[in-house]
């Protein structure tokens, strides 16, 4: 995935009705009353018919979640706790993160913990061991480059 795939800006004058569907099938509808509801329903029926016609026989194959993937809930860094000896950080929602392992993102980069927390209490992750790469808190890495998953063997 390149950066152009990650962000898309929508001109609301050109596209007054926008549907966003995430990987889990959750839908957001953004729009105003400039599109007739009956016209929008007709368009959606047409799109549904196209999807149904293109779908292979049988049930959908569920997308496997990446190991360690967490849904988009906030991590509540300020309420997190660190077991420095075990290198395990537990976020404010109770999820444990093994910081002794590198974490891979969707761009096949490995994120490593350098032993430091940010001012909010989130682990600061970096893209290389030498310290010359990008540095971001774990919640930012997960939000911008996720889903993230622990890597075994240390390779991205």
C-alpha positions as CSV (number, residue, x, y, z in Angstrom):
1,X,0.0,0.0,0.0
2,X,1.5,3.4,-0.9
3,X,0.7,6.8,0.6
4,X,-1.8,7.6,-2.2
5,X,-3.9,4.6,-1.2
6,X,-3.9,5.6,2.5
7,X,-5.6,9.0,2.3
8,X,-8.3,10.2,0.0
9,X,-9.8,13.6,0.1
10,X,-13.3,13.9,-1.1
11,X,-14.7,17.1,-2.7
12,X,-18.2,17.3,-1.1
13,X,-19.3,19.6,-4.0
14,X,-18.6,16.8,-6.5
15,X,-19.6,13.9,-4.1
16,X,-22.4,15.1,-1.9
17,X,-23.1,11.5,-0.7
18,X,-20.2,9.3,0.5
19,X,-20.2,5.7,1.9
20,X,-17.2,4.5,3.7
21,X,-17.0,0.7,4.3
22,X,-14.1,-0.6,6.4
23,X,-12.5,-4.1,6.3
24,X,-15.0,-5.3,8.9
25,X,-18.0,-4.2,6.9
26,X,-18.9,-1.2,9.2
27,X,-20.4,1.6,7.2
28,X,-20.3,5.4,7.6
29,X,-22.6,7.5,5.5
30,X,-21.6,11.1,4.9
31,X,-23.8,13.4,2.9
32,X,-26.5,16.0,2.7
33,X,-29.9,16.4,1.2
34,X,-28.7,17.3,-2.2
35,X,-29.1,13.7,-3.4
36,X,-32.6,12.3,-3.6
37,X,-33.1,9.4,-1.2
38,X,-34.9,7.4,-3.8
39,X,-32.1,8.0,-6.3
40,X,-29.5,7.0,-3.8
41,X,-31.5,3.8,-3.0
42,X,-31.7,3.0,-6.8
43,X,-27.9,3.4,-7.1
44,X,-27.3,1.2,-4.1
45,X,-29.5,-1.5,-5.5
46,X,-27.5,-1.3,-8.8
47,X,-24.2,-1.6,-6.9
48,X,-25.6,-4.5,-4.8
49,X,-26.6,-6.3,-8.0
50,X,-23.1,-5.8,-9.5
51,X,-21.5,-7.2,-6.3
52,X,-23.8,-10.2,-6.1
53,X,-23.2,-11.0,-9.8
54,X,-19.4,-10.8,-9.3
55,X,-19.3,-12.9,-6.1
56,X,-18.2,-16.5,-6.4
57,X,-20.5,-19.3,-5.3
58,X,-20.6,-20.0,-1.6
59,X,-20.1,-18.0,1.5
60,X,-17.6,-15.2,1.9
61,X,-14.1,-16.2,3.0
62,X,-13.4,-14.2,6.1
63,X,-10.3,-12.0,6.0
64,X,-7.9,-13.3,8.6
65,X,-7.0,-10.7,11.1
66,X,-3.4,-10.1,11.6
67,X,-2.0,-11.6,14.8
68,X,-2.1,-8.9,17.4
69,X,-4.5,-6.7,15.5
70,X,-6.7,-4.6,17.8
71,X,-9.8,-2.8,16.6
72,X,-9.8,1.0,16.4
73,X,-10.5,1.6,20.1
74,X,-8.2,4.1,21.8
75,X,-5.3,2.6,23.8
76,X,-5.7,5.0,26.7
77,X,-2.0,5.5,26.9
78,X,-2.3,7.6,30.1
79,X,-3.8,4.5,31.9
80,X,-1.2,2.0,30.6
81,X,1.3,0.2,32.7
82,X,4.7,-1.2,31.9
83,X,6.3,-4.3,33.2
84,X,9.9,-3.3,32.3
85,X,11.4,-6.6,33.2
86,X,9.1,-8.6,31.0
87,X,8.9,-5.8,28.3
88,X,5.1,-6.0,28.3
89,X,3.0,-2.8,28.2
90,X,-0.6,-3.1,29.0
91,X,-2.7,-0.3,27.5
92,X,-5.6,1.3,29.3
93,X,-8.1,-1.1,27.8
94,X,-6.3,-4.1,29.2
95,X,-4.6,-5.4,26.0
96,X,-1.0,-6.6,26.6
97,X,1.7,-5.7,24.1
98,X,4.9,-7.7,24.0
99,X,7.5,-5.0,23.4
100,X,10.4,-7.5,23.2
101,X,9.3,-8.4,19.7
102,X,9.4,-6.2,16.6
103,X,5.9,-5.3,15.3
104,X,5.3,-5.4,11.5
105,X,3.0,-2.9,9.8
106,X,1.1,-3.0,6.5
107,X,4.1,-1.5,4.7
108,X,6.3,-4.4,5.8
109,X,8.3,-2.3,8.2
110,X,9.4,-3.5,11.6
111,X,8.8,-1.3,14.6
112,X,11.0,-1.8,17.6
113,X,10.6,-0.5,21.2
114,X,13.6,1.5,22.3
115,X,12.8,1.3,26.1
116,X,11.2,4.7,26.3
117,X,7.6,5.9,26.9
118,X,6.3,9.2,25.6
119,X,4.8,11.9,27.8
120,X,1.4,10.2,27.8
121,X,2.8,6.9,28.8
122,X,2.7,5.1,25.4
123,X,5.8,3.1,24.2
124,X,7.9,5.0,21.6
125,X,8.5,2.7,18.6
126,X,11.1,3.2,15.9
127,X,11.6,1.7,12.5
128,X,15.3,0.8,13.1
129,X,17.6,-0.2,15.9
130,X,20.2,2.5,15.2
131,X,17.8,5.3,15.9
132,X,17.9,7.0,12.5
133,X,14.4,5.9,11.4
134,X,10.9,7.1,12.1
135,X,9.8,7.3,15.8
136,X,6.1,7.2,16.8
137,X,4.1,6.2,19.8
138,X,2.6,2.7,19.6
139,X,-1.0,4.1,19.3
140,X,0.1,6.3,16.4
141,X,1.9,3.4,14.7
142,X,-1.3,1.3,15.0
143,X,-3.5,4.1,13.8
144,X,-1.5,5.2,10.8
145,X,0.2,2.0,9.7
146,X,-2.0,-0.8,11.1
147,X,-3.0,-3.3,11.6
148,X,0.2,-4.2,13.2
149,X,1.3,-7.7,14.2
150,X,4.2,-9.1,16.2
151,X,7.0,-10.5,14.1
152,X,8.8,-13.7,15.0
153,X,12.5,-14.0,14.3
154,X,12.9,-10.2,14.1
155,X,12.4,-9.9,10.3
156,X,9.9,-7.6,8.6
